Amino acid sequence: MKFSICLPTGFEGVMYPVPFVAPGDFVRLAKVCETLGYHSVWGNDHIQTQHYVRELFPKTPPNFYELLTVLSFCAAATTTLEVGTALAVLPMRDPFWLAKTAATLDQLSNGRLILALGIGAYREEFAAWAPRLAPRVRRGEMMDEGIALMRRLFSERRVMHEGKYYAVRDMEMYPKPSREPFALWIGGHNMEAVERAARVGTGWLPGWRPWPELAGRIEALKVRATELGRDPAEIEIAPQFSVTIAKTAEEAERRYMASGLVAHRKSLAYTGRDLSQQVTANLVGSPDLIREKVEGLRKIGVDHACALMIPADSMTEFEDQVEWFANTVM
């Protein structure tokens, strides 16, 4: 199984103190992850402070670093490590410029970019970014139209598009990505995301779910891909988990439940996940227990424990967890 780490590009106040990360930490962490044998590093995509974070940190706004800029620095400083977006929020990005930026980064990194796209966890961010647009759009529709446009830009000589949300006229976009097929992943754990991944994704990056539910959605994705004439084996199954590793399972659970990540989970309770299972469904425990969990995930069809999120109170603690996990689980 592959393993990868989520860098704290947009997690201050969400699961880390404010401040937490310094600009120089990103490249240094990428180099550490490459040395330790991780497959890739990822970043999340926030542009706007969430309401509950403002309440927790009323005097100190968090720093949210632009995702693709950070990944470009990490790719330039490494040689084999892949870099990925977990997730790039397509409805808040122009599809043409996102395609252009992604193709450029793919070329400069010799095909080491994985572009995973999602609609965004917090609609409040979209409403703050586009207050005139937000009341009258469906982000899922924007996502589907944007993906269709980007796929054409990645493959066709010239593109004409006149849609509900986007339009281009006689547009040439070069260079195209060097990676073939380009790693365009679909994020999200609802059934709409499963359908998108089955239809167009080279990977599926959901958030954690209780394992029986995750297993059911993996099976549904594979069945649907087959119905659409695709080989399910060509779609990488890469759920995102959080990690807290300690000498005992009890200590790991205590540390996890005391972390800021729990408040983040509660703020996303509307997604329907059973929060009573967040410890058992994530990679929380002793090294032995986490190895057992990894084997269980492999059996239900997980290929990649992706963009692992590590709650921590300091960068030192974050790095200790990254190293401990690599040395005892991978």
N, C-alpha and C positions, 0 to 999 in steps of 0.2 A: 504494500500500500504506500502511496505517496503521502508526504506530510509537508505542510507549508504554514507560514506564520503571517499573521496580519499585523502590519506596522501601525503604530498609533497616529495615523494621519489626521483622523477626525474623531478621536475618542476622548479628548480632554473634557472633563465634566460629565461625560456619559458613563465611562467606567474607570477613569483615572482622575487623580486630583488636577487642579488648575493652579499653576502650570505643571506640566509633566514632561513633555518631550522638547528637546532643543533641536534646531535645524540639522546640526551635525550628527545627531543620533541615527538618522535614517540610513545613511550610507554605511555607517559603522555597523549597524544591526544587519544590513544586507550582507556585508562581508562575513560577519559571524555566522549567519545562517548558511551561507554557501560553504564555509569551512566545516560546519557541523553536519552537512549532508542533507539539509532540507531541499525540497524540490523547487520552492519558489517563495517569494514574499509578495504580499498583497497590501492594498490600502483600501480604506472605506471612504465614502464620498459624502461629506456634509459641507454645506455652505452657510448654514444659518443655525444659530443657537436654539435648541429646543426649549419649549416653554418651561418644562420641569427643571432643566439645567439652569435656566436663569434664576429660578427660585432657589436652587441649591447654592448657586454662586452669584449672588446679586451684585457684587462689587468687582468681579474678575471674569470678564468674558473669556471663553476658551479659544485657543488657536486651532483653526481647522486649515490644514495645509492642502493645497490643490493636488489632487491625486496623481494625475498623469505627469506633472512636473516632478514630484517626488520619485515616481517610478523610473523616470528617465535618468535621474541621477544615480539611482540604485543599479540600473542596467549598465550604465557607463562604468561603474566601479567594480563590476563582476564579469565573469566570463561564461559560466554555465548556468547560473541561477536564473530561473524564469521570474517574470514580474507580472502581477495580475491585479485587476480591479474587482473589489468585493464590497460593493458593486459600483459601477459608474451609473449615475442616475440619468437615464436617457431623456426623460421628459424635461429635465432642467439643462440639457445641453443641445446645441444645434447639431443635428445628425451629420451635416456635411463637415463641419469643423471637427467633430468627434472622430469621424472616419478619417479625415486628413491627418489629425494628430496621431491616431492609432496606427495608421499605415506608416507614418514617419518613424514612430518609436519602434515598430516592428522591424523596419528596415535597419535602423541604427543599431538595434540589439541583435541582429542576425536571427530574427524570428523568435525572440524570447518573450513576446507579449501575449498574455491571455486577456482578452477584453470580455469581461462578464458584465452584463447589463441588467438593470432592474428599474422598477418604477419609483423606488425610494420608500424608505420605511415611514417617514413622517410627512404627511400631506401638508402640515403646517409650514414646512420649509418651502414647498412649492407655492403655497399661498403668499408667503412673504416675498418670494422671488418674482412671482407673476400675479399680483393681486387682481389685475383686470381679467386675466385669463382663467384663473383658478375656479371661479364659480361656474364656468360653462364648459369645462372640458373633462374628459375621462382620460386619466393618465395611461390606462391600459391601451386605449385607442392610439394615443400618441406613441406609445412604446411599439405597437405592432407596425404602424406606418413608418416610424423612424428606423426600425430594424430592416424592413423591406427596402427602404431607400438606401441604407448603408450597405446592404448586401449587393445592390446593383452598383453602387459607387466602387466597391471593392473588385468588381468583376467585369464591368462593361466599359467600352471605350468612351461613349458619350451617354449621358443620362438626361432624359426629360421626365419630369415628375410634377404632377399637379394634383395634390391631395387635399384632404380636409385640413391638415395642420402644416404641411410643408410643401414647398415647390422649388424646383430648380429647372433651369432652361439651358439645354445644350451644354451640360456641365461635364468637363473632363477633369478627372481627379487622378493625378499621378504624383508619386509612385504608388503602385498597388502594394499591398502587403507581400512580403517575401514568403511567409509561412503558407504552406499549401497542404490541407485546407487551412485557412485562417482560423485561429482559435477564437471563435465567437460563442461565448457561453451565455446561457440564460439563468438569471438569478430569480429567487423567490420560491416559496414553498406551497403556494396555493395551486389549485388544479389548472388555472389559466397558465401559470408558469410551466407546469408539467407539459401542457399542450404545446406551448411555444418551444420548449426544449426538444420535444419529440419532432417538431416540424422543422426547425431551423438550427438548433444548437449543436455545437460540437462538444458541449459539456453542460451539465446542470449543477448549479450551485445554490441549493436551498439552505435556509437556516435549519437549526436542529429541530427535530420533531420527536415525540415519543417513538420508540423504535418500531412497534407494530405499524404505526401510521407511516413512518418513513419507508419501511419495507413495502407497504402497499402502494405507495406512490412511485417507488422505483419500479415495481412490477408494472404499474399502469403506464409508466413512461416507455418501458420496453415494448409492451403490447402495442401502444399507439404508434411508436416508431416503426414497428413491423408493418402495421396497417398502412402507413404512409410510404412504404417501400424503402425504408432506411434500415441499415444494419444497426441494431441497438448497441452492439459492441463498440461502435464508433462514437458513442456519446459518453463522455467521462462523467461518472457519478461522483460528485465532489461536495458533500454537505459541509457546512461551516459549523464547527463546534467551539466551545470554550474549554480551556484547560486550567486546572489547578492541581498540581502534583505535590504530594507531601508524603512523609514517612508512613502515615496511616490514613485509611479512608476517612476516619472521623476528623482528623486534623484538616484534611483537604476540604471536606464538606464545611467545616466551621469557617475556614478562610474564604471559601467561595461565597457562602451566604452572608458574610460580613462585607463583601466587596461592593463597589458601586455598580457592578454589572447587574445585580438583583433589581435595583431601581430602574435600570434600563429595560430589563425584561418586563417589569410591571407597566412601564410606559407603553409597551408594545403588546399588552394583554389582548387588545382588540383583534390581534391576528389569530386568536383562538387556540394558542398552544397551552397545554396543561402545565402551568408553572410548578405544580407539585412534583413534576418529573424532571425538572431542569438539572438536578444533580445526577440522577441515574442516566439521563439521556445524553449528557455531555461527558467529556473526558476528565472527570473529577475523581480523584482517588489516589491510592498508593501506586507505585510503579506496577506491581503485580496486577492490581485491579484494572488499571488502564490498559495493560497488555491484553487482559481478558476482554475488555470492551472493544478494543481494536479488532480482535479476532471475531467477535460477534458482529461487528459492522461489516467486516469482509464477507461473512457468510450471507448477509442480506443484500450484497451487491455493491457495497461502497468501494470505489477505486482510490479515493483520495480524501483524507481528512484535511480539508482545505481551509486556508486563511484562519488558522487557529487563533482565537482571541484569548489573551492572557490577562485576567484582572490582576492589578498590582498597585501598590501604593508608591512605588518609586521605580526608576529605570533600572536600578540595581536588581530589585526583585524581579522585574520583567525578564532581564537577561539571565538571571539564575534559573528561572522556570524554563526558558528556551533551551538552555544548556542541559538541564536535568532531564527534560523530556527527550532530547536527542540521545543522551547517553544511556537512558534506561528503558526507553520504549521503542525507539526507531530501530 
